[in-house]
Amino acid sequence: MSLEETSAMYAEVKAWIASQEAFEKATKTPAPLTNAQRKALEVLRLPLSVTPPPELGNVDYISLLNRYRQANPTGQELDWDEREASTKAVGGAIGRICSITITESRKHPEAPVKSFPAPGYGFEKGESPPVFPRKKDAKQCILIDAAKCAVEWLIAQSMMPSNLRDVTFPKAQLPSRPTTSSFSRRLITTSSDDEDSDEDSEDDDDSSPSSPSSPSSPSPAPQPSAGGTSPGAVDFSDESLPATQRVTALCAELGIRAPRYVIDRSASGRDRRFDAYPNFGHDNSSMPKGLGRVEDVEGQEKARLAVAGLVLEHLLCQYKERQSQIEDVLGSGPGGADLLSDG
């Protein structure tokens, strides 16, 4: 169709709309419509009612989620559902929606989610899930988006690596480190059992690197640095890793629960703006009030990363402080054993 033809057609439609509006303005009643005109308007409105496809990138979320379930079986398969929506699409068409249910989210004790998409994962609180007028559109767009939302939830709960590639964490997630109590037990045992044999064991200490040198100089704890981490372990000091992944690793190192990232629509009401904060569950009481809270951040993922960045900064300070205390105690000699055991 040429430009002249389309322009003429638009002009005719505009003129007809103007006459309909003029009639309604003059009579204060709806302008009459024939059945053919009504059907034509419904057909015209249908393309305008289609929800724009979600931004999914190049990741095959359906395959990723299927691989996750194969590697992490729960006794129940992924439950994919495509059904008629309770609301109709704009234009009166019967709407279709797709969703997925995973065992982990449905039975989660603190952040249960019945199915995806869900508020905070695919759409915002107070909104309805996207509705498509055609089954094909629902399957192509919402089914994939549902899988993406489920993957995002699993990552937020530290159940799946955040690299959108692996579905299990390395078995050697973190290098084993003796805890403060293990230092205490070792120091007490050494000071009581070897008190009368320091001179006899001195030569053995020089020849055997694996033996403690003396009660006042126990072997230092292995440091979780790039050189001290076991192959495949997550090094929380690796700045190339996402803040969320580093936080998960550091929480495991400190013996606290990894946070869940709570994301809500921004109080400002601005489109695609979010407020977020971390929820440490039963460890919330040990965290400073307001830690990691962010407001009016553009995009859910950016909000999650912003929270994780603030949490990471605080946890790194905690870790350094703890390491400093351990080093001070270890450097204080046999008396440090009493201090550690008292603590």
N, C-alpha and C positions, 0 to 999 in steps of 0.2 A: 504494500500500500504506500502510495507516494505521500510526501509531506502535505501537498495540497488536499489530498483526500482525507488524511487524518485530521487536518485543521478544520475542514468543513464538517467532519463528523463530530468533533469536539464542540464546535459552534452550535450544531443542532441540539446536542445533548444539553449544553449550557442554556440554550433558549428554552428548551422544554422544562428544565429545572426551574428557571426563572418564572415561567408561567405557573407552575405548580405552587411555588412559594408565594407568588402574588395572589393566587386564588385563596390559599390558606390565610394570608394576612388580611384579605378583605372579608372573608366569610367566618373566620375564626373556627373553621372546621377542616378536617383532613381533605386534601385534594383527592379526587377519585382516581383509582388505578384499575386498569384492566388486569385480568389474570396474566396475560402475556407480559405486561409491563412489570408486574410484581415479580414474576419469575426472572425476567431479565435483570432486575435490580439485585435479586438474590445472587444470581450468577456473577454479577459484577462485583459484589461485595466479598465473595468467597476468597479470592486471592489476597484481599486486604486483611483477612482474618488469620492468615497463617502466621503462627509464631515464628520469628526468625530462628534459624538453626543455632544452637549453642556453639560457642567457640571451643572446639575440641582439640585443635592442634593436630599433630601427626601421630599421636599415641592411640593404639588399638586397645581401648579400655575394656572392651568385652573379652578379648583374648587374655588381657592382663588379669582380669578378675577370675576368669576360668582357670588360669594357671595358679592363681593364689589358692583357689578352693582345692585343686588337686594336691598342692603342696601342704595345705593346712586343712585336712578333712575334719568335718564336725559331725559326720553321720547324716547330714542333710545336704542335698544339692542346692545350688542357687535357684531361687524361685522367681522366674521371669513372668510377668503378667502384662497382657495387653487387653484393655477392656474399654467399654463405652464410658465416657465421662459423665459425671452427675450434672455438669453444666454444658451448654451448647456453645459451639464456636460462634463468633460474630457472623451474622448472616443467617442464623438459624440452623446451620448444619449440625448434625450429631457429632459431638466431639469424641476423640479417642485419646487415651492416655496410656503410657507404659510405665511400669515400675519394676523394681527388683527388691527382693527381700533376702537378707543374709543373716545367718544365725547369730553372728557376733553382735550386730547392732540391735537386733530384736531382744536379746537376752542380756544386754549390757546393764550392769547394776547402777551406773551413774548417768550414762548418756544414751538411754534406749532410743532407738529409731526404728519404727515399724517397717518402713520401706523407703526406697529412694526413687525419685527426688523427694526431698523433705525440707522443711524450713531450715535455712542455714546451709543447705546442701542442694542447690538447684533453684530455689526460690526463697523469698524472704517471709518472715513471720507476718501473718495477716493476709498473705497472698495465696492464690490457688496454683496448683501445678500447671504447667503449660498444657494447653489443649489444642489438638490438631484436627482439622476437619476430615482428613483422609487417613486411613489405616497405614498406607505406605509411608506417609510423612511421619506418623507416630513411631513406626518401627525404625525408620532410618535415623531420626533425630533424637527422640526422647529415650529410646532404648539404649542408645550409645551414651546419652547424657546421664541416664540412670546409673549405668556402670561407672561413669566418671565420678558421680557423686558418692557412690559406694566406696570407690578407691580413695577418694579424698578423706572420707570418714575413717577408713582403716589406717591411713597415714597419720591422721590427727590423733588417733588412739594409740599410736606407736605399734601397730600390729603389722605394718607393711613398710619396707624401706621407701624413702621419699624420692628415689631416683627414677620412678616410673619405668623400671626395667626388672628389678629383682622382686621376687615374691616372698622370699625368706631372708632373715638376717643371718649373717655369718655365724657359725657355731661358736667361734672364739670372738664374741662380741666385744669383750674388754679383757685386758690382761688381768690375771688374778693378782690381787694385792692383799697383803696381810692387813687386817683391821687393827684399830687401836687396842682392842682386847687381846688380839693375838700377839701384839708387841708386848703387852703386859705379861701374858702367860710366859712368853719366851724369856723375858728379863727375869721374872721371878724364879723360873725353873733354873736358869743359868746361875743366878746368884746363890741359890740354895744348894744345888747339886755340885757345882764346880768351885765352891768357895775354897775348899782345901786342896784343889788340884790345879790352880792357875799356872804354877810353874811347870807342872808336868804336861799341860796341854798347850803351852806356849809354842813348843817346837812343832806340834801337830798342826796348830793354826797356821804357821808359816808355810807348811807344805800342803795343806788342804784348803783350797779357796772356798769350798762349800761349808766349812766348819766356822762357827762364830769365833771371832778372834779373842774376845774376852767379854765378861759381863758388862763392862763399861763401853764396849764398842761393838754392838751387834750389827749384822749385815743390814745395810740401808734397804728401804722398801723400793721395789722397782717402780720407776716413773713411767706414766703412760704417755711417753713422747713418741715421736716418729720412729726413733731407734729402738724403743723398748716395747712397742706394741707387737703382739703376735700377728702373723700373716692373716689378713682378712679382717682384723679387728677395726672397730670404728674409733678413730682418734679424735676426741672432742677438741683438741687444740688445732686440728686441721681446718684452717680458715677457708679452704676451698669447698667444704661441705656446707649444706644448708643449715641455718641456725636451728631449725626444728630437729634435725638429726643429731646435731651436737648437743642440744639440750637433753635429748633422750639418753645419749651415752653418758653425759655428765651426771644426770639424775641417778643412773645405775651406779656410777662410781661413788656418789655421795650417799647412796642408800635411801633415796627418797623417791616418791612416786613421780613419774613423768607427767607433765600437765596435759590436760585436755584444753583445747583452744575453743573458747566460747565466742561465737561471732554473731552479732546482731546488727540489724539495720541501724544506721547512724541516727542519733537523736536529732540531728540537723534536718533530716528528711530529704537530703540531697540524694539524687539518683546514683546508685552504685557506690555509695559511701557507707562505711561500716565502723562500728565500735567493737572492740574485742578485749578479752582479758583471759588469763590462764586460770585453770581450776586444778589444783593439786590434790583434790579429794581430801583424805584424812590428814594430809600434810599441809593443808592450807594454813593451819595455826602457826606453823613454823616459818611462814613467809611474811615479809613486810606488807602492810596493808597497801593496796593499790599497785602492787608490783606487776609490771607488764601491761597495765591497762593503756589502750590507745583509743583515740576517737577520730571519727571522720576521715578514715583512710580509704583511698580509692581501691576497690577490688578486695574480694575475700582473701585471696592468697597473699596479697601484700599486707593485709591486716594481720594474718596469721604469722607471717615472717617478722613483722614489726614487733609483735608480742614476744615471739621467740628470741629476737635479738636482745630485748630488754631483760628477759629472764636469763639468757645466757650470760650477760654481763654480770648480773647479781650472783649467779651460781659459780662463775669463775672466781669471783672475789671470795666466796665461801670456801672454794677448793683450795685457793692459795693460803688462806688463813689457817685452814686445817693442816695443810702440809707444813706450814711454819711452826705450828704448835707441836706437831709430831717430831720435827727436827730438833726443836728446843728440848723436848723431853729426852730424846735419844742422846743428845749431846750433853745431858746433865749427869751421866754416869748411872751407877746402880740405884741412886735415889730416885731416878726417873721411873723405876718400876713401881714404887709406892704411889707416885703421882698418877701414873696411868691406871693403876688398879683402883685408886680412889675415884678417878673420873669415870 
